[in-house]
Amino acid sequence: MKNSSRRTIPVTCTTHGGGRNFCNLLMTKESDGTIVLDPHVDNSCVLRLDYVAATAVFDTLGQWLG
């Protein structure tokens, strides 16, 4: 069964190069509701979004994507 609290999405890293959609972005929802974004899936740079920050990202993407 697929874990509903983890997703890996193919993205493009413009800093480290590689082909289009060659980089993986791991997104995890922790038990306290925190959203964790882990580019490259190696913990070298991890972004933690609380509810307010995650909602702001969600709203912004919704506006941009129409």
C-alpha atoms as one frame of an Amber mdcrd trajectory, in Angstrom:
protein
   0.000   0.000   0.000   1.244   3.481  -0.879   2.227   5.722   2.048  -0.134
   8.727   1.869   2.184  10.925   3.932   5.142  10.737   1.486   5.422  11.692
  -2.162   8.391  11.867  -4.501   8.014  14.191  -7.468  10.450  14.454 -10.398
  11.699  18.042 -10.691  14.565  19.918 -12.350  17.513  21.235 -10.315  18.950
  24.335 -11.964  21.837  24.556  -9.476  23.301  21.074  -9.784  22.364  20.380
 -13.381  21.147  17.121 -14.786  18.364  16.511 -17.213  14.812  17.763 -17.052
  12.907  16.045 -14.199  16.116  14.250 -13.183  16.036  15.437  -9.547  13.674
  13.978  -6.954  11.764  16.142  -4.469  10.594  14.192  -1.438   7.585  15.710
   0.297   6.569  14.332   3.683   3.720  15.216   6.015   4.779  14.582   9.608
   2.406  13.531  12.388   2.261  17.095  13.760   1.147  18.422  10.357   4.523
  19.883   9.385   5.322  19.562   5.680   8.950  18.683   4.909  10.492  19.268
   1.469  13.743  17.399   0.788  15.269  18.212  -2.612  17.609  15.478  -3.846
  16.278  13.165  -1.092  19.581  13.382   0.769  18.839  15.767   3.681  21.412
  18.284   2.382  18.861  21.102   2.377  15.515  20.425   4.048  12.641  22.899
   4.168  10.095  22.583   6.997   6.751  24.317   6.544   4.338  24.809   9.414
   0.604  25.088   8.713   0.745  28.821   7.910   3.688  28.460   5.507   2.252
  25.358   3.824  -1.082  27.115   3.335   0.678  30.129   1.800   2.521  27.868
  -0.664  -0.724  26.033  -1.478  -2.607  29.305  -2.072   0.173  30.756  -4.212
   0.443  27.651  -6.397  -3.329  27.641  -6.774  -3.250  31.247  -8.010  -0.395
  30.611 -10.403  -1.911  27.433 -11.818  -5.362  28.986 -12.120
